[in-house]
Amino acid sequence: MPSIRTEITEIVTGLGMLGYDSLERALVRQPREISDVPAPTWEAVAAAVDDPKFRVDAAGAWRNGVVFFESDEGLRRRPPLSIEWKGGHKAPGLETVPVDLRVDHVFLISCKYASKILLNASPSQLFLSEPPSGDWYDEVAPDQHQALYEAARVHSGDGELPAFVTDLAKHHRSRLRPTLGEWSVECADAYKELSLEVGRASALRWREGLSSKRRREAMLWRLLRIGPAPYFVLGSAGNKTLRVRVTTPWDWRRRFEFKDFECWGEDAGQPRVGWRATVRDHNSAHDKAVEGHVEIRWSHGRFGQSPEAKVYLDTAHDAVPGYLPLR
């Protein structure tokens, strides 16, 4: 379920689009235009916006909604008839567009800005492994994974754990994980070797899967969450704001030309793959780069669950090809 800060950010952004002259008036009662917000959630948000911990978040979200209400690319000062809140609902299939609000069944809004995370995927899906694997560490670095497990098993002092990492069951992981708050020297050395090999092998798999320019271009669009429908990112973090329109591949190709996509393993203290795409901007006639990285780590802590791949954007959002400032 979303945190109260997330609920404030998303719901108050919607309230700012309704033409009220203040957040206080908008919170008097739940507007009929805002749907899919349960009464307990509404009451919690209305009570929390005055909490000193959330005042800056609420003010930034309100201002973003107001800007979208007034924008020529947004509502053009026409109060919407419908604002649907996604909340904790999960998409039934692969979600290519990160939507938090849908306005008048047309405008798609994402309110996530503080995080640099673009998406969270399974490594086999991201790195185009065929067939999909269960545990990515076993797939690309089995020897290093086993060596780390052996060191961790000794460190834990639990002689009842299985001898091979591939035999770990859920109850074994539940026993092992709490003993690994701090790596021993042996564990740290083994983890470094695992990290280097996972980064190297993952980058190699990625390059092999991106065998054509068309595939590399499509991967860039996937990383940047550029999909079949345009959407808006309205976010704030402290005193910073971000308001951009994310284009579709069709619009993207009208202004930009994809040149190349590179990836490589990094020595970063954990399994990590760096990536960089080069794009020609026809408006400026210059090439520009967009950069990021992928962190490959266990879900729910050391040896908790199979590794996941988190994709991070290192380039500033407003400098990304296809992320256009809201006018």
GILIN-V769668 format. One record per residue. RES is the residue in three letters. SS is DSSP state (A for helix, B for strand, O for the rest). PSI is psi in whole degrees, 0 to 359 (NA if undefined). D_FIRST is the distance of its C-alpha to the first C-alpha in Angstrom with 2 decimals. Layout:
RES;SS;PSI;D_FIRST
RES;SS;PSI;D_FIRST
This chain:
MET;O;149;0.00
PRO;O;151;3.83
SER;O;165;6.56
ILE;A;326;9.34
ARG;A;318;11.53
THR;A;316;9.69
GLU;A;317;9.60
ILE;A;311;13.22
THR;A;315;14.27
GLU;A;312;13.36
ILE;A;320;14.40
VAL;A;327;17.42
THR;A;317;18.52
GLY;A;319;18.82
LEU;A;324;20.71
GLY;O;345;23.09
MET;O;356;24.19
LEU;O;0;25.54
GLY;O;8;28.73
TYR;O;153;28.33
ASP;O;353;30.53
SER;O;157;28.03
LEU;A;324;24.41
GLU;A;317;25.72
ARG;A;324;27.20
ALA;A;335;24.19
LEU;O;359;22.14
VAL;O;315;24.83
ARG;O;160;23.12
GLN;O;120;20.53
PRO;O;144;22.53
ARG;O;338;23.11
GLU;O;335;22.65
ILE;B;118;18.88
SER;B;167;17.27
ASP;O;19;14.01
VAL;O;107;12.82
PRO;O;151;12.77
ALA;A;315;15.29
PRO;A;324;13.31
THR;A;317;11.02
TRP;A;314;14.39
GLU;A;322;16.08
ALA;A;319;13.73
VAL;A;314;14.15
ALA;A;325;17.85
ALA;A;332;18.37
ALA;A;341;16.78
VAL;O;336;18.66
ASP;O;356;21.82
ASP;O;130;20.48
PRO;O;332;22.50
LYS;O;337;19.54
PHE;O;1;18.06
ARG;A;318;21.33
VAL;A;319;21.94
ASP;A;316;18.54
ALA;A;318;19.11
ALA;A;318;22.71
GLY;A;319;22.04
ALA;A;318;19.53
TRP;A;314;22.07
ARG;A;321;24.88
ASN;A;319;23.26
GLY;A;319;22.81
VAL;A;317;26.40
VAL;A;318;27.75
PHE;A;323;26.27
PHE;A;322;27.78
GLU;A;345;31.12
SER;O;143;31.15
ASP;O;335;33.72
GLU;O;352;31.26
GLY;O;237;28.60
LEU;O;348;29.20
ARG;O;42;32.72
ARG;O;25;32.33
ARG;O;111;31.64
PRO;O;134;28.82
PRO;O;158;26.51
LEU;O;337;26.43
SER;O;130;22.86
ILE;B;110;19.62
GLU;B;130;16.76
TRP;B;127;13.19
LYS;O;319;11.10
GLY;O;226;7.70
GLY;O;9;5.09
HIS;O;137;8.48
LYS;O;141;10.00
ALA;O;141;13.62
PRO;O;342;16.19
GLY;O;198;18.32
LEU;O;124;18.92
GLU;O;108;17.40
THR;O;337;20.24
VAL;O;126;19.13
PRO;O;87;15.90
VAL;O;131;15.39
ASP;O;326;13.11
LEU;B;143;15.81
ARG;B;121;18.74
VAL;B;123;21.74
ASP;O;32;24.58
HIS;O;11;23.56
VAL;O;306;25.16
PHE;B;125;23.59
LEU;B;128;20.54
ILE;B;131;18.79
SER;B;131;16.72
CYS;O;11;15.76
LYS;O;118;15.12
TYR;O;322;18.24
ALA;O;327;18.13
SER;O;143;17.37
LYS;O;4;20.27
ILE;B;126;18.28
LEU;B;315;19.23
LEU;B;162;17.65
ASN;B;119;16.66
ALA;B;167;18.89
SER;O;141;20.88
PRO;A;321;24.22
SER;A;325;26.30
GLN;A;316;24.77
LEU;A;314;25.08
PHE;O;11;28.53
LEU;O;43;29.80
SER;O;135;30.82
GLU;O;128;32.59
PRO;O;165;31.87
PRO;O;140;28.24
SER;O;167;28.24
GLY;O;297;26.19
ASP;O;114;26.40
TRP;A;326;27.35
TYR;A;322;29.22
ASP;A;329;31.40
GLU;A;315;31.95
VAL;A;343;33.25
ALA;O;59;34.35
PRO;A;320;35.12
ASP;A;315;37.91
GLN;A;325;36.04
HIS;A;316;32.95
GLN;A;319;35.30
ALA;A;319;37.13
LEU;A;318;34.02
TYR;A;319;33.00
GLU;A;319;36.51
ALA;A;320;36.42
ALA;A;324;33.03
ARG;A;317;34.40
VAL;A;316;37.44
HIS;A;323;35.44
SER;A;333;33.31
GLY;O;11;36.50
ASP;O;100;35.02
GLY;O;354;37.92
GLU;O;358;36.18
LEU;O;148;33.85
PRO;O;160;35.11
ALA;O;335;37.48
PHE;O;139;35.66
VAL;A;331;32.19
THR;A;347;31.96
ASP;A;2;32.30
LEU;O;126;29.26
ALA;O;174;27.17
LYS;A;318;23.72
HIS;A;332;25.43
HIS;A;315;27.67
ARG;A;322;24.89
SER;A;328;23.30
ARG;A;322;26.77
LEU;A;318;27.55
ARG;A;314;24.51
PRO;A;343;25.01
THR;A;357;28.64
LEU;A;34;27.99
GLY;O;323;26.80
GLU;O;132;29.94
TRP;O;142;31.86
SER;O;170;35.49
VAL;A;318;38.05
GLU;A;318;38.40
CYS;A;318;34.65
ALA;A;317;34.46
ASP;A;317;37.41
ALA;A;324;36.08
TYR;A;323;32.66
LYS;A;317;34.52
GLU;A;319;36.47
LEU;A;315;33.41
SER;A;314;31.71
LEU;A;317;34.85
GLU;A;320;35.37
VAL;A;317;31.82
GLY;A;313;31.97
ARG;A;311;35.46
ALA;A;325;34.91
SER;A;318;31.64
ALA;A;321;33.39
LEU;A;314;36.33
ARG;A;319;34.30
TRP;A;313;32.66
ARG;A;319;36.09
GLU;A;323;37.55
GLY;A;333;34.88
LEU;O;64;35.37
SER;O;351;39.00
SER;O;160;39.63
LYS;A;323;39.14
ARG;A;319;37.25
ARG;A;322;34.70
ARG;A;321;34.35
GLU;A;316;33.83
ALA;A;324;31.18
MET;A;319;29.35
LEU;A;315;29.45
TRP;A;321;27.93
ARG;A;315;25.13
LEU;A;320;24.47
LEU;O;1;24.56
ARG;O;41;22.32
ILE;O;114;25.41
GLY;O;194;25.22
PRO;O;345;27.08
ALA;O;138;25.74
PRO;O;152;26.01
TYR;B;171;23.07
PHE;B;141;22.71
VAL;B;116;20.91
LEU;B;108;20.80
GLY;B;164;19.69
SER;B;150;20.92
ALA;B;108;20.97
GLY;O;235;23.39
ASN;O;12;26.56
LYS;B;146;25.91
THR;B;157;24.85
LEU;B;124;24.44
ARG;B;102;25.21
VAL;B;157;26.20
ARG;B;125;26.74
VAL;B;123;26.02
THR;O;173;28.85
THR;O;167;29.29
PRO;A;323;31.53
TRP;A;309;34.34
ASP;A;321;34.21
TRP;A;315;33.73
ARG;A;340;36.95
ARG;A;334;38.91
ARG;A;329;38.58
PHE;B;153;37.82
GLU;B;122;39.50
PHE;B;131;37.76
LYS;B;306;40.08
ASP;B;164;38.50
PHE;B;129;35.54
GLU;B;153;36.01
CYS;B;153;34.03
TRP;B;152;35.06
GLY;B;145;34.04
GLU;O;150;33.67
ASP;O;92;34.66
ALA;O;13;31.64
GLY;O;351;31.14
GLN;O;162;28.47
PRO;O;123;28.54
ARG;B;141;28.44
VAL;B;126;29.85
GLY;B;151;30.93
TRP;B;151;31.34
ARG;B;134;33.32
ALA;B;142;34.23
THR;B;132;37.34
VAL;B;140;37.57
ARG;B;125;40.52
ASP;B;112;39.92
HIS;O;334;42.69
ASN;O;322;42.55
SER;O;348;43.56
ALA;O;27;45.27
HIS;B;153;43.62
ASP;B;146;41.43
LYS;B;154;38.14
ALA;B;145;35.73
VAL;B;131;31.96
GLU;B;156;30.72
GLY;B;189;27.75
HIS;B;163;26.99
VAL;B;126;24.95
GLU;B;128;23.82
ILE;B;108;23.90
ARG;B;160;22.44
TRP;B;143;21.14
SER;B;135;17.51
HIS;O;40;16.65
GLY;O;173;19.98
ARG;O;122;23.65
PHE;O;21;24.47
GLY;O;295;20.96
GLN;B;176;20.25
SER;B;149;21.95
PRO;B;150;22.01
GLU;B;161;19.84
ALA;B;117;21.16
LYS;B;124;19.58
VAL;B;124;21.65
TYR;B;146;22.46
LEU;B;122;24.55
ASP;O;337;27.39
THR;O;144;29.20
ALA;O;140;28.33
HIS;A;315;26.28
ASP;A;1;29.12
ALA;A;7;31.62
VAL;O;130;30.02
PRO;O;126;32.14
GLY;O;351;30.45
TYR;B;101;28.29
LEU;B;133;30.53
PRO;B;137;30.44
LEU;O;131;29.59
ARG;O;NA;32.86
